[in-house]
Amino acid sequence: MTIDVTAWSMTSDRTPESAHRVTDSTIEVWRLSWLPDRELTRGQARAGMEFDELLGDPGAVDDPTALARMDSYAGELGIATTDAVLRIARRMAARLAPPAEPESAAPAEFGAAWVESGAAPAESGAAPAERTDRPLQPHGRAIDPPYVLG
């Protein structure tokens, strides 16, 4: 578990979460990626990063010392341990979820003609596309690219 700390950011080699210093402030204010609505001190940002690393450590699940440290880190942030766990879990679930499907597979510039005909509108000077009853592909492409987690 290593947290890389610079004057402007904190990152981890075990978690995608991070902390960054706010640039438009006259005082030193930090924000955690998983707790963006709070203005934090440098020590609190570090506590949040330590909390996240412990949460991601499978060996800490049954370790009473690690659980006590997590409670202490959450206390430094002014939130309950369960709230911190839920916030990080929601971010993890959002990262792992497949991308949302677009409302319409038709590019906006083609409009309804694309959807109705099942093909792109004819180029200028060419014969109009014939209407087909075949359904459109989910993304308007012949083959969807594979979705890779991570």
Salt bridges, closest charged atoms under 4 A:
GLU17 OE1 - ARG91 NE 2.89
GLU17 OE2 - ARG95 NH1 2.90
GLU28 OE2 - ARG42 NH1 3.91
ASP37 OD1 - ARG87 NH1 3.65
GLU39 OE2 - ARG31 NH2 3.56
GLU50 OE2 - ARG46 NE 3.03
ASP83 OD2 - ARG87 NE 3.39
GLU101 OE1 - HIS139 NE2 3.43
